């Protein structure tokens, strides 16, 4: 017999107790999600003759009721070190939104950076949050097919990010094509 904890097995659509992340833990995980490798503290995006350094080790996260703010530390020749902020509206204490995250079409930061790199920065912040939520949900158990749970909902009360782990629905269990 194997020693150690057993993974909780859920049926289609079932959820487990919520997983909560403090703002400090969320920031640590977002930094890791943004990094290209375990030891990468910064890297440079190149597009044509334009370059932007992203300093993953300096990314910041703040929680406010119903929203996550991701501050990305970036640098280019025209601006030097600056921060671009991407706010995401998510569910709050009295608002259930599932996995819907809404962000403005334009990040907040110096126009020189945001005009050229804003959509890339928004996508990077979104992907990092999605990766963190997916990894957190996966720690809560597996579905009846043995696959890791997925995030079914996220919300914040301003002090913690709460993720509801969920087993995949029938449509998500098999290949569509």
TAGIWO-V622698 format. One record per residue. N is the residue number from 1. RES is the residue in three letters. BURIAL is 1 if it has 24 or more other C-alpha atoms within 12 Angstrom, else 0. Layout:
# TAGIWO-V622698
N_RES_BURIAL, N_RES_BURIAL
This chain:
# TAGIWO-V622698
1_UNK_0, 2_UNK_0, 3_UNK_0, 4_UNK_0, 5_UNK_0, 6_UNK_0, 7_UNK_0, 8_UNK_1, 9_UNK_1, 10_UNK_1, 11_UNK_0, 12_UNK_1, 13_UNK_1, 14_UNK_1, 15_UNK_1, 16_UNK_1, 17_UNK_0, 18_UNK_1, 19_UNK_1, 20_UNK_1, 21_UNK_1, 22_UNK_0, 23_UNK_1, 24_UNK_0, 25_UNK_0, 26_UNK_1, 27_UNK_1, 28_UNK_1, 29_UNK_1, 30_UNK_1, 31_UNK_1, 32_UNK_1, 33_UNK_1, 34_UNK_1, 35_UNK_1, 36_UNK_0, 37_UNK_0, 38_UNK_0, 39_UNK_0, 40_UNK_0, 41_UNK_0, 42_UNK_1, 43_UNK_0, 44_UNK_0, 45_UNK_0, 46_UNK_0, 47_UNK_0, 48_UNK_0, 49_UNK_0, 50_UNK_0, 51_UNK_0, 52_UNK_1, 53_UNK_1, 54_UNK_1, 55_UNK_1, 56_UNK_1, 57_UNK_1, 58_UNK_1, 59_UNK_1, 60_UNK_1, 61_UNK_1, 62_UNK_1, 63_UNK_1, 64_UNK_1, 65_UNK_1, 66_UNK_1, 67_UNK_1, 68_UNK_1, 69_UNK_1, 70_UNK_1, 71_UNK_1, 72_UNK_1, 73_UNK_1, 74_UNK_1, 75_UNK_1, 76_UNK_1, 77_UNK_0, 78_UNK_0, 79_UNK_0, 80_UNK_0, 81_UNK_0, 82_UNK_1, 83_UNK_1, 84_UNK_1, 85_UNK_1, 86_UNK_1, 87_UNK_1, 88_UNK_1, 89_UNK_1, 90_UNK_1, 91_UNK_1, 92_UNK_1, 93_UNK_0, 94_UNK_0, 95_UNK_0, 96_UNK_0, 97_UNK_0, 98_UNK_1, 99_UNK_1, 100_UNK_0, 101_UNK_1, 102_UNK_0, 103_UNK_1, 104_UNK_0, 105_UNK_0, 106_UNK_1, 107_UNK_1, 108_UNK_1, 109_UNK_1, 110_UNK_1, 111_UNK_0, 112_UNK_0, 113_UNK_1, 114_UNK_1, 115_UNK_0, 116_UNK_1, 117_UNK_1, 118_UNK_1, 119_UNK_0, 120_UNK_1, 121_UNK_1, 122_UNK_1, 123_UNK_1, 124_UNK_1, 125_UNK_1, 126_UNK_1, 127_UNK_0, 128_UNK_1, 129_UNK_1, 130_UNK_1, 131_UNK_1, 132_UNK_1, 133_UNK_1, 134_UNK_1, 135_UNK_1, 136_UNK_1, 137_UNK_1, 138_UNK_1, 139_UNK_1, 140_UNK_1, 141_UNK_1, 142_UNK_1, 143_UNK_1, 144_UNK_0, 145_UNK_0, 146_UNK_0, 147_UNK_1, 148_UNK_1, 149_UNK_1, 150_UNK_1, 151_UNK_1, 152_UNK_1, 153_UNK_1, 154_UNK_1, 155_UNK_1, 156_UNK_1, 157_UNK_1, 158_UNK_1, 159_UNK_1, 160_UNK_1, 161_UNK_1, 162_UNK_1, 163_UNK_1, 164_UNK_1, 165_UNK_1, 166_UNK_1, 167_UNK_1, 168_UNK_1, 169_UNK_0, 170_UNK_0, 171_UNK_0, 172_UNK_0, 173_UNK_0, 174_UNK_0, 175_UNK_0, 176_UNK_0, 177_UNK_0
